Amino acid sequence: MKGQPVTAVVAALVVPPDRFAQSLVEATAAAQARADVLIAEAAVGWPLDRMAVVDRLVLRMAVAELLDPTGPPVAVVIDEAVELAKTYSTEESGAFVNGILSTVAASVR
């Protein structure tokens, strides 16, 4: 939204973010291209640009976690992503995010 890389936005924050949050932002930015491919493959009939912005961002973050072999367990990643989508996006977002991540998780873990 600011027209800058997310890592630059985080670096410019007045209050430094939590170390975990910073590492998650960096991992998400680094994995975005691969995550977008995996999400697009799993979201048959839903191009990335038609997805709700929050859904797309939550999916990218969760896929970055799934791509990390030392990351949290699959069930934890999916559960947290679904909760974020249900809280901050549409009524249907929880089920949508769950379906996409379940498909992606089966192919990467």
N, CA, C and O atoms as a Tinker XYZ file with bonds, in Angstrom:
   436  protein
     1  N      0.818000   -1.192000    0.000000    73     2
     2  CA     0.000000    0.000000    0.000000    64     1     3
     3  C      0.865000    1.260000    0.000000    63     2     4     5
     4  O      0.442000    2.303000   -0.500000    81     3
     5  N      2.054000    1.169000    0.551000    73     3     6
     6  CA     2.939000    2.328000    0.607000    64     5     7
     7  C      3.834000    2.414000   -0.622000    63     6     8     9
     8  O      4.573000    3.385000   -0.782000    81     7
     9  N      3.776000    1.418000   -1.484000    73     7    10
    10  CA     4.617000    1.417000   -2.669000    64     9    11
    11  C      6.078000    1.137000   -2.364000    63    10    12    13
    12  O      6.957000    1.470000   -3.159000    81    11
    13  N      6.342000    0.527000   -1.218000    73    11    14
    14  CA     7.708000    0.192000   -0.816000    64    13    15
    15  C      7.757000   -1.290000   -0.451000    63    14    16    17
    16  O      6.736000   -1.893000   -0.121000    81    15
    17  N      8.946000   -1.862000   -0.514000    73    15    18
    18  CA     9.059000   -3.251000   -0.056000    64    17    19
    19  C      8.692000   -3.343000    1.428000    63    18    20    21
    20  O      8.983000   -2.435000    2.206000    81    19
    21  N      8.063000   -4.429000    1.800000    73    19    22
    22  CA     7.606000   -4.599000    3.180000    64    21    23
    23  C      8.770000   -4.540000    4.163000    63    22    24    25
    24  O      8.610000   -4.059000    5.285000    81    23
    25  N      9.917000   -5.017000    3.758000    73    23    26
    26  CA    11.073000   -4.971000    4.657000    64    25    27
    27  C     11.492000   -3.532000    4.937000    63    26    28    29
    28  O     11.942000   -3.230000    6.042000    81    27
    29  N     11.356000   -2.640000    3.962000    73    27    30
    30  CA    11.676000   -1.221000    4.172000    64    29    31
    31  C     10.672000   -0.572000    5.112000    63    30    32    33
    32  O     11.039000    0.252000    5.950000    81    31
    33  N      9.407000   -0.943000    4.971000    73    31    34
    34  CA     8.370000   -0.402000    5.853000    64    33    35
    35  C      8.637000   -0.838000    7.291000    63    34    36    37
    36  O      8.555000   -0.023000    8.210000    81    35
    37  N      8.952000   -2.100000    7.490000    73    35    38
    38  CA     9.242000   -2.614000    8.831000    64    37    39
    39  C     10.475000   -1.924000    9.406000    63    38    40    41
    40  O     10.492000   -1.565000   10.583000    81    39
    41  N     11.493000   -1.740000    8.594000    73    39    42
    42  CA    12.726000   -1.093000    9.066000    64    41    43
    43  C     12.487000    0.353000    9.484000    63    42    44    45
    44  O     13.198000    0.877000   10.341000    81    43
    45  N     11.492000    0.999000    8.885000    73    43    46
    46  CA    11.217000    2.404000    9.186000    64    45    47
    47  C     10.276000    2.602000   10.375000    63    46    48    49
    48  O      9.987000    3.741000   10.742000    81    47
    49  N      9.802000    1.535000   10.973000    73    47    50
    50  CA     8.888000    1.671000   12.106000    64    49    51
    51  C      9.589000    2.370000   13.274000    63    50    52    53
    52  O     10.767000    2.131000   13.542000    81    51
    53  N      8.854000    3.224000   13.951000    73    51    54
    54  CA     9.411000    3.948000   15.095000    64    53    55
    55  C      9.738000    2.979000   16.233000    63    54    56    57
    56  O     10.782000    3.084000   16.878000    81    55
    57  N      8.837000    2.050000   16.461000    73    55    58
    58  CA     9.055000    1.027000   17.485000    64    57    59
    59  C      9.424000   -0.263000   16.756000    63    58    60    61
    60  O      8.637000   -0.755000   15.946000    81    59
    61  N     10.577000   -0.807000   17.022000    73    59    62
    62  CA    10.969000   -2.036000   16.326000    64    61    63
    63  C      9.992000   -3.174000   16.632000    63    62    64    65
    64  O      9.546000   -3.329000   17.769000    81    63
    65  N      9.666000   -3.962000   15.614000    73    63    66
    66  CA     8.746000   -5.079000   15.838000    64    65    67
    67  C      9.409000   -6.195000   16.637000    63    66    68    69
    68  O     10.632000   -6.252000   16.769000    81    67
    69  N      8.589000   -7.054000   17.152000    73    67    70
    70  CA     9.046000   -8.265000   17.821000    64    69    71
    71  C      9.946000   -9.037000   16.861000    63    70    72    73
    72  O      9.716000   -9.023000   15.652000    81    71
    73  N     10.955000   -9.699000   17.382000    73    71    74
    74  CA    11.912000  -10.441000   16.552000    64    73    75
    75  C     11.215000  -11.495000   15.695000    63    74    76    77
    76  O     11.544000  -11.669000   14.521000    81    75
    77  N     10.240000  -12.205000   16.296000    73    75    78
    78  CA     9.511000  -13.227000   15.538000    64    77    79
    79  C      8.730000  -12.592000   14.391000    63    78    80    81
    80  O      8.733000  -13.106000   13.272000    81    79
    81  N      8.061000  -11.473000   14.671000    73    79    82
    82  CA     7.285000  -10.789000   13.627000    64    81    83
    83  C      8.200000  -10.343000   12.492000    63    82    84    85
    84  O      7.853000  -10.493000   11.321000    81    83
    85  N      9.349000   -9.805000   12.826000    73    83    86
    86  CA    10.300000   -9.365000   11.810000    64    85    87
    87  C     10.772000  -10.541000   10.964000    63    86    88    89
    88  O     10.843000  -10.436000    9.740000    81    87
    89  N     11.096000  -11.659000   11.608000    73    87    90
    90  CA    11.565000  -12.817000   10.837000    64    89    91
    91  C     10.458000  -13.372000    9.949000    63    90    92    93
    92  O     10.730000  -13.846000    8.846000    81    91
    93  N      9.217000  -13.319000   10.418000    73    91    94
    94  CA     8.094000  -13.796000    9.605000    64    93    95
    95  C      7.870000  -12.886000    8.393000    63    94    96    97
    96  O      7.592000  -13.371000    7.296000    81    95
    97  N      7.990000  -11.583000    8.586000    73    95    98
    98  CA     7.856000  -10.638000    7.473000    64    97    99
    99  C      8.961000  -10.894000    6.443000    63    98   100   101
   100  O      8.698000  -10.939000    5.241000    81    99
   101  N     10.177000  -11.059000    6.917000    73    99   102
   102  CA    11.301000  -11.299000    6.008000    64   101   103
   103  C     11.147000  -12.623000    5.259000    63   102   104   105
   104  O     11.414000  -12.694000    4.060000    81   103
   105  N     10.720000  -13.663000    5.962000    73   103   106
   106  CA    10.525000  -14.967000    5.323000    64   105   107
   107  C      9.408000  -14.903000    4.284000    63   106   108   109
   108  O      9.506000  -15.504000    3.214000    81   107
   109  N      8.351000  -14.169000    4.611000    73   107   110
   110  CA     7.226000  -14.028000    3.682000    64   109   111
   111  C      7.667000  -13.289000    2.427000    63   110   112   113
   112  O      7.323000  -13.695000    1.317000    81   111
   113  N      8.414000  -12.224000    2.588000    73   111   114
   114  CA     8.909000  -11.462000    1.431000    64   113   115
   115  C      9.836000  -12.318000    0.575000    63   114   116   117
   116  O      9.758000  -12.281000   -0.653000    81   115
   117  N     10.709000  -13.085000    1.215000    73   115   118
   118  CA    11.654000  -13.926000    0.483000    64   117   119
   119  C     10.963000  -15.059000   -0.269000    63   118   120   121
   120  O     11.432000  -15.480000   -1.327000    81   119
   121  N      9.857000  -15.550000    0.269000    73   119   122
   122  CA     9.162000  -16.701000   -0.330000    64   121   123
   123  C      7.985000  -16.300000   -1.212000    63   122   124   125
   124  O      7.272000  -17.169000   -1.715000    81   123
   125  N      7.770000  -15.007000   -1.408000    73   123   126
   126  CA     6.553000  -14.563000   -2.098000    64   125   127
   127  C      6.377000  -15.174000   -3.488000    63   126   128   129
   128  O      5.284000  -15.632000   -3.819000    81   127
   129  N      7.414000  -15.190000   -4.295000    73   127   130
   130  CA     7.269000  -15.722000   -5.660000    64   129   131
   131  C      6.863000  -17.196000   -5.635000    63   130   132   133
   132  O      5.939000  -17.600000   -6.341000    81   131
   133  N      7.542000  -17.984000   -4.832000    73   131   134
   134  CA     7.209000  -19.420000   -4.715000    64   133   135
   135  C      5.831000  -19.601000   -4.113000    63   134   136   137
   136  O      5.062000  -20.449000   -4.566000    81   135
   137  N      5.506000  -18.809000   -3.091000    73   135   138
   138  CA     4.192000  -18.905000   -2.449000    64   137   139
   139  C      3.084000  -18.579000   -3.442000    63   138   140   141
   140  O      2.062000  -19.264000   -3.482000    81   139
   141  N      3.283000  -17.542000   -4.240000    73   139   142
   142  CA     2.258000  -17.168000   -5.222000    64   141   143
   143  C      1.987000  -18.291000   -6.218000    63   142   144   145
   144  O      0.841000  -18.532000   -6.597000    81   143
   145  N      3.046000  -18.975000   -6.637000    73   143   146
   146  CA     2.879000  -20.107000   -7.569000    64   145   147
   147  C      2.078000  -21.219000   -6.898000    63   146   148   149
   148  O      1.140000  -21.751000   -7.490000    81   147
   149  N      2.440000  -21.569000   -5.677000    73   147   150
   150  CA     1.747000  -22.650000   -4.957000    64   149   151
   151  C      0.283000  -22.289000   -4.679000    63   150   152   153
   152  O     -0.606000  -23.129000   -4.816000    81   151
   153  N      0.046000  -21.052000   -4.294000    73   151   154
   154  CA    -1.328000  -20.612000   -4.022000    64   153   155
   155  C     -2.148000  -20.648000   -5.304000    63   154   156   157
   156  O     -3.277000  -21.137000   -5.307000    81   155
   157  N     -1.586000  -20.132000   -6.394000    73   155   158
   158  CA    -2.303000  -20.118000   -7.677000    64   157   159
   159  C     -2.634000  -21.531000   -8.146000    63   158   160   161
   160  O     -3.719000  -21.776000   -8.674000    81   159
   161  N     -1.699000  -22.460000   -7.954000    73   159   162
   162  CA    -1.954000  -23.854000   -8.351000    64   161   163
   163  C     -3.074000  -24.471000   -7.522000    63   162   164   165
   164  O     -3.862000  -25.263000   -8.038000    81   163
   165  N     -3.151000  -24.113000   -6.244000    73   163   166
   166  CA    -4.171000  -24.692000   -5.358000    64   165   167
   167  C     -5.525000  -24.006000   -5.496000    63   166   168   169
   168  O     -6.558000  -24.606000   -5.198000    81   167
   169  N     -5.525000  -22.775000   -5.939000    73   167   170
   170  CA    -6.761000  -21.984000   -6.016000    64   169   171
   171  C     -7.342000  -22.038000   -7.420000    63   170   172   173
   172  O     -7.381000  -21.029000   -8.125000    81   171
   173  N     -7.784000  -23.194000   -7.814000    73   171   174
   174  CA    -8.333000  -23.384000   -9.154000    64   173   175
   175  C     -9.530000  -22.447000   -9.347000    63   174   176   177
   176  O    -10.492000  -22.475000   -8.579000    81   175
   177  N     -9.444000  -21.626000  -10.379000    73   175   178
   178  CA   -10.537000  -20.698000  -10.680000    64   177   179
   179  C    -10.480000  -19.394000   -9.906000    63   178   180   181
   180  O    -11.362000  -18.552000  -10.071000    81   179
   181  N     -9.466000  -19.199000   -9.064000    73   179   182
   182  CA    -9.324000  -17.958000   -8.290000    64   181   183
   183  C     -7.948000  -17.361000   -8.514000    63   182   184   185
   184  O     -7.010000  -17.696000   -7.790000    81   183
   185  N     -7.802000  -16.484000   -9.500000    73   183   186
   186  CA    -6.504000  -15.831000   -9.700000    64   185   187
   187  C     -6.134000  -14.992000   -8.465000    63   186   188   189
   188  O     -7.015000  -14.484000   -7.771000    81   187
   189  N     -4.853000  -14.853000   -8.203000    73   187   190
   190  CA    -4.391000  -14.101000   -7.038000    64   189   191
   191  C     -4.992000  -12.702000   -6.975000    63   190   192   193
   192  O     -5.382000  -12.241000   -5.902000    81   191
   193  N     -5.070000  -12.030000   -8.111000    73   191   194
   194  CA    -5.554000  -10.650000   -8.098000    64   193   195
   195  C     -7.057000  -10.535000   -7.820000    63   194   196   197
   196  O     -7.555000   -9.432000   -7.598000    81   195
   197  N     -7.781000  -11.650000   -7.829000    73   195   198
   198  CA    -9.212000  -11.630000   -7.497000    64   197   199
   199  C     -9.464000  -11.996000   -6.039000    63   198   200   201
   200  O    -10.582000  -11.837000   -5.548000    81   199
   201  N     -8.446000  -12.479000   -5.348000    73   199   202
   202  CA    -8.606000  -12.845000   -3.937000    64   201   203
   203  C     -8.679000  -11.588000   -3.086000    63   202   204   205
   204  O     -8.110000  -10.552000   -3.427000    81   203
   205  N     -9.392000  -11.700000   -1.970000    73   203   206
   206  CA    -9.396000  -10.602000   -1.008000    64   205   207
   207  C     -7.953000  -10.344000   -0.577000    63   206   208   209
   208  O     -7.186000  -11.286000   -0.378000    81   207
   209  N     -7.586000   -9.084000   -0.435000    73   207   210
   210  CA    -6.204000   -8.724000   -0.110000    64   209   211
   211  C     -5.745000   -9.406000    1.179000    63   210   212   213
   212  O     -4.638000   -9.942000    1.231000    81   211
   213  N     -6.568000   -9.392000    2.201000    73   211   214
   214  CA    -6.187000  -10.015000    3.472000    64   213   215
   215  C     -5.985000  -11.513000    3.279000    63   214   216   217
   216  O     -5.030000  -12.079000    3.811000    81   215
   217  N     -6.868000  -12.160000    2.526000    73   215   218
   218  CA    -6.714000  -13.601000    2.272000    64   217   219
   219  C     -5.378000  -13.877000    1.589000    63   218   220   221
   220  O     -4.654000  -14.790000    1.984000    81   219
   221  N     -5.056000  -13.094000    0.572000    73   219   222
   222  CA    -3.814000  -13.292000   -0.172000    64   221   223
   223  C     -2.594000  -13.110000    0.740000    63   222   224   225
   224  O     -1.643000  -13.888000    0.667000    81   223
   225  N     -2.622000  -12.097000    1.583000    73   223   226
   226  CA    -1.495000  -11.841000    2.481000    64   225   227
   227  C     -1.361000  -12.934000    3.538000    63   226   228   229
   228  O     -0.252000  -13.370000    3.848000    81   227
   229  N     -2.477000  -13.369000    4.084000    73   227   230
   230  CA    -2.453000  -14.451000    5.077000    64   229   231
   231  C     -1.935000  -15.736000    4.428000    63   230   232   233
   232  O     -1.138000  -16.461000    5.025000    81   231
   233  N     -2.385000  -16.011000    3.219000    73   231   234
   234  CA    -1.919000  -17.202000    2.513000    64   233   235
   235  C     -0.418000  -17.147000    2.257000    63   234   236   237
   236  O      0.280000  -18.141000    2.455000    81   235
   237  N      0.082000  -16.000000    1.821000    73   235   238
   238  CA     1.520000  -15.875000    1.571000    64   237   239
   239  C      2.328000  -16.122000    2.841000    63   238   240   241
   240  O      3.340000  -16.821000    2.821000    81   239
   241  N      1.867000  -15.539000    3.943000    73   239   242
   242  CA     2.584000  -15.703000    5.204000    64   241   243
   243  C      2.567000  -17.166000    5.642000    63   242   244   245
   244  O      3.595000  -17.700000    6.059000    81   243
   245  N      1.421000  -17.808000    5.552000    73   243   246
   246  CA     1.304000  -19.199000    5.966000    64   245   247
   247  C      2.125000  -20.121000    5.065000    63   246   248   249
   248  O      2.760000  -21.056000    5.553000    81   247
   249  N      2.117000  -19.872000    3.773000    73   247   250
   250  CA     2.904000  -20.700000    2.861000    64   249   251
   251  C      4.395000  -20.521000    3.153000    63   250   252   253
   252  O      5.152000  -21.489000    3.085000    81   251
   253  N      4.823000  -19.316000    3.474000    73   251   254
   254  CA     6.231000  -19.110000    3.849000    64   253   255
   255  C      6.580000  -19.964000    5.059000    63   254   256   257
   256  O      7.665000  -20.542000    5.116000    81   255
   257  N      5.679000  -20.050000    6.021000    73   255   258
   258  CA     5.924000  -20.906000    7.187000    64   257   259
   259  C      5.955000  -22.380000    6.791000    63   258   260   261
   260  O      6.773000  -23.144000    7.303000    81   259
   261  N      5.070000  -22.778000    5.885000    73   259   262
   262  CA     5.039000  -24.173000    5.447000    64   261   263
   263  C      6.294000  -24.544000    4.667000    63   262   264   265
   264  O      6.736000  -25.692000    4.717000    81   263
   265  N      6.865000  -23.595000    3.954000    73   263   266
   266  CA     8.071000  -23.869000    3.173000    64   265   267
   267  C      9.312000  -24.015000    4.043000    63   266   268   269
   268  O     10.330000  -24.539000    3.590000    81   267
   269  N      9.237000  -23.561000    5.271000    73   267   270
   270  CA    10.365000  -23.675000    6.195000    64   269   271
   271  C     10.305000  -25.043000    6.869000    63   270   272   273
   272  O      9.393000  -25.299000    7.654000    81   271
   273  N     11.259000  -25.922000    6.577000    73   271   274
   274  CA    11.213000  -27.264000    7.161000    64   273   275
   275  C     11.314000  -27.269000    8.690000    63   274   276   277
   276  O     10.932000  -28.249000    9.331000    81   275
   277  N     11.818000  -26.197000    9.269000    73   275   278
   278  CA    11.907000  -26.111000   10.731000    64   277   279
   279  C     10.764000  -25.277000   11.311000    63   278   280   281
   280  O     10.762000  -24.959000   12.500000    81   279
   281  N      9.802000  -24.928000   10.472000    73   279   282
   282  CA     8.684000  -24.094000   10.909000    64   281   283
   283  C      7.708000  -24.850000   11.794000    63   282   284   285
   284  O      7.900000  -26.030000   12.088000    81   283
   285  N      6.659000  -24.156000   12.214000    73   283   286
   286  CA     5.658000  -24.771000   13.079000    64   285   287
   287  C      4.975000  -25.961000   12.392000    63   286   288   289
   288  O      5.034000  -26.092000   11.169000    81   287
   289  N      4.334000  -26.817000   13.175000    73   287   290
   290  CA     3.588000  -27.931000   12.577000    64   289   291
   291  C      2.496000  -27.419000   11.624000    63   290   292   293
   292  O      1.955000  -26.327000   11.797000    81   291
   293  N      2.197000  -28.232000   10.628000    73   291   294
   294  CA     1.212000  -27.868000    9.609000    64   293   295
   295  C     -0.114000  -27.448000   10.247000    63   294   296   297
   296  O     -0.688000  -26.428000    9.867000    81   295
   297  N     -0.596000  -28.220000   11.199000    73   295   298
   298  CA    -1.891000  -27.915000   11.820000    64   297   299
   299  C     -1.888000  -26.546000   12.491000    63   298   300   301
   300  O     -2.896000  -25.840000   12.459000    81   299
   301  N     -0.780000  -26.168000   13.090000    73   299   302
   302  CA    -0.673000  -24.869000   13.753000    64   301   303
   303  C     -0.704000  -23.749000   12.718000    63   302   304   305
   304  O     -1.410000  -22.756000   12.896000    81   303
   305  N      0.056000  -23.904000   11.642000    73   303   306
   306  CA     0.100000  -22.890000   10.590000    64   305   307
   307  C     -1.302000  -22.687000   10.013000    63   306   308   309
   308  O     -1.759000  -21.552000    9.878000    81   307
   309  N     -1.976000  -23.771000    9.676000    73   307   310
   310  CA    -3.307000  -23.661000    9.078000    64   309   311
   311  C     -4.296000  -23.055000   10.062000    63   310   312   313
   312  O     -5.068000  -22.171000    9.690000    81   311
   313  N     -4.289000  -23.510000   11.301000    73   311   314
   314  CA    -5.229000  -22.997000   12.294000    64   313   315
   315  C     -5.049000  -21.495000   12.507000    63   314   316   317
   316  O     -6.031000  -20.754000   12.546000    81   315
   317  N     -3.808000  -21.042000   12.644000    73   315   318
   318  CA    -3.567000  -19.616000   12.870000    64   317   319
   319  C     -3.957000  -18.783000   11.654000    63   318   320   321
   320  O     -4.509000  -17.693000   11.803000    81   319
   321  N     -3.677000  -19.284000   10.455000    73   319   322
   322  CA    -4.046000  -18.564000    9.240000    64   321   323
   323  C     -5.567000  -18.469000    9.088000    63   322   324   325
   324  O     -6.095000  -17.424000    8.705000    81   323
   325  N     -6.255000  -19.556000    9.387000    73   323   326
   326  CA    -7.719000  -19.557000    9.308000    64   325   327
   327  C     -8.299000  -18.547000   10.299000    63   326   328   329
   328  O     -9.222000  -17.805000    9.963000    81   327
   329  N     -7.763000  -18.517000   11.506000    73   327   330
   330  CA    -8.250000  -17.557000   12.509000    64   329   331
   331  C     -8.005000  -16.118000   12.070000    63   330   332   333
   332  O     -8.876000  -15.265000   12.241000    81   331
   333  N     -6.837000  -15.839000   11.508000    73   331   334
   334  CA    -6.565000  -14.494000   10.993000    64   333   335
   335  C     -7.555000  -14.117000    9.892000    63   334   336   337
   336  O     -8.098000  -13.013000    9.892000    81   335
   337  N     -7.784000  -15.030000    8.960000    73   335   338
   338  CA    -8.703000  -14.758000    7.858000    64   337   339
   339  C    -10.131000  -14.545000    8.362000    63   338   340   341
   340  O    -10.825000  -13.640000    7.899000    81   339
   341  N    -10.567000  -15.370000    9.302000    73   339   342
   342  CA   -11.923000  -15.223000    9.842000    64   341   343
   343  C    -12.079000  -13.907000   10.600000    63   342   344   345
   344  O    -13.144000  -13.290000   10.563000    81   343
   345  N    -11.037000  -13.484000   11.275000    73   343   346
   346  CA   -11.095000  -12.264000   12.079000    64   345   347
   347  C    -11.012000  -11.003000   11.218000    63   346   348   349
   348  O    -11.727000  -10.034000   11.474000    81   347
   349  N    -10.157000  -11.004000   10.215000    73   347   350
   350  CA    -9.863000   -9.773000    9.488000    64   349   351
   351  C    -10.354000   -9.721000    8.049000    63   350   352   353
   352  O    -10.138000   -8.721000    7.365000    81   351
   353  N    -11.015000  -10.786000    7.569000    73   351   354
   354  CA   -11.481000  -10.774000    6.185000    64   353   355
   355  C    -12.970000  -11.108000    6.135000    63   354   356   357
   356  O    -13.718000  -10.728000    7.036000    81   355
   357  N    -13.398000  -11.803000    5.109000    73   355   358
   358  CA   -14.831000  -12.068000    4.903000    64   357   359
   359  C    -15.296000  -13.311000    5.655000    63   358   360   361
   360  O    -14.483000  -14.053000    6.206000    81   359
   361  N    -16.591000  -13.529000    5.671000    73   359   362
   362  CA   -17.161000  -14.711000    6.333000    64   361   363
   363  C    -16.672000  -16.009000    5.704000    63   362   364   365
   364  O    -16.492000  -17.009000    6.399000    81   363
   365  N    -16.459000  -15.997000    4.411000    73   363   366
   366  CA   -16.042000  -17.197000    3.691000    64   365   367
   367  C    -14.531000  -17.418000    3.729000    63   366   368   369
   368  O    -14.048000  -18.470000    3.311000    81   367
   369  N    -13.795000  -16.451000    4.219000    73   367   370
   370  CA   -12.337000  -16.501000    4.142000    64   369   371
   371  C    -11.713000  -17.663000    4.916000    63   370   372   373
   372  O    -10.735000  -18.252000    4.456000    81   371
   373  N    -12.253000  -17.991000    6.054000    73   371   374
   374  CA   -11.698000  -19.087000    6.845000    64   373   375
   375  C    -11.689000  -20.389000    6.071000    63   374   376   377
   376  O    -10.676000  -21.087000    6.024000    81   375
   377  N    -12.813000  -20.713000    5.469000    73   375   378
   378  CA   -12.910000  -21.956000    4.697000    64   377   379
   379  C    -12.018000  -21.902000    3.452000    63   378   380   381
   380  O    -11.386000  -22.894000    3.089000    81   379
   381  N    -11.974000  -20.747000    2.811000    73   379   382
   382  CA   -11.146000  -20.580000    1.613000    64   381   383
   383  C     -9.669000  -20.785000    1.953000    63   382   384   385
   384  O     -8.979000  -21.553000    1.282000    81   383
   385  N     -9.188000  -20.111000    2.982000    73   383   386
   386  CA    -7.789000  -20.222000    3.398000    64   385   387
   387  C     -7.470000  -21.651000    3.827000    63   386   388   389
   388  O     -6.409000  -22.177000    3.492000    81   387
   389  N     -8.374000  -22.277000    4.558000    73   387   390
   390  CA    -8.182000  -23.657000    4.988000    64   389   391
   391  C     -7.996000  -24.586000    3.786000    63   390   392   393
   392  O     -7.085000  -25.414000    3.775000    81   391
   393  N     -8.848000  -24.451000    2.792000    73   391   394
   394  CA    -8.762000  -25.306000    1.613000    64   393   395
   395  C     -7.468000  -25.127000    0.839000    63   394   396   397
   396  O     -6.829000  -26.102000    0.442000    81   395
   397  N     -7.086000  -23.873000    0.628000    73   395   398
   398  CA    -5.855000  -23.596000   -0.116000    64   397   399
   399  C     -4.641000  -24.130000    0.644000    63   398   400   401
   400  O     -3.787000  -24.803000    0.066000    81   399
   401  N     -4.568000  -23.827000    1.940000    73   399   402
   402  CA    -3.406000  -24.252000    2.718000    64   401   403
   403  C     -3.325000  -25.763000    2.877000    63   402   404   405
   404  O     -2.228000  -26.321000    2.903000    81   403
   405  N     -4.458000  -26.428000    2.983000    73   403   406
   406  CA    -4.447000  -27.891000    3.072000    64   405   407
   407  C     -3.847000  -28.494000    1.801000    63   406   408   409
   408  O     -3.075000  -29.451000    1.860000    81   407
   409  N     -4.208000  -27.928000    0.669000    73   407   410
   410  CA    -3.678000  -28.400000   -0.610000    64   409   411
   411  C     -2.183000  -28.113000   -0.712000    63   410   412   413
   412  O     -1.404000  -28.984000   -1.100000    81   411
   413  N     -1.783000  -26.886000   -0.362000    73   411   414
   414  CA    -0.368000  -26.524000   -0.427000    64   413   415
   415  C      0.458000  -27.373000    0.526000    63   414   416   417
   416  O      1.530000  -27.856000    0.163000    81   415
   417  N     -0.037000  -27.554000    1.742000    73   415   418
   418  CA     0.706000  -28.317000    2.753000    64   417   419
   419  C      0.973000  -29.750000    2.289000    63   418   420   421
   420  O      2.039000  -30.310000    2.548000    81   419
   421  N     -0.006000  -30.330000    1.601000    73   419   422
   422  CA     0.158000  -31.705000    1.118000    64   421   423
   423  C      1.285000  -31.799000    0.091000    63   422   424   425
   424  O      1.904000  -32.853000   -0.057000    81   423
   425  N      1.550000  -30.712000   -0.610000    73   423   426
   426  CA     2.588000  -30.776000   -1.646000    64   425   427
   427  C      3.967000  -30.342000   -1.157000    63   426   428   429
   428  O      4.971000  -30.663000   -1.794000    81   427
   429  N      4.037000  -29.619000   -0.036000    73   427   430
   430  CA     5.348000  -29.118000    0.411000    64   429   431
   431  C      5.876000  -29.770000    1.675000    63   430   432   433
   432  O      7.067000  -29.666000    1.968000    81   431
   433  N      5.029000  -30.430000    2.418000    73   431   434
   434  CA     5.529000  -31.049000    3.676000    64   433   435
   435  C      5.331000  -32.535000    3.666000    63   434   436
   436  O      5.688000  -33.212000    4.630000    81   435
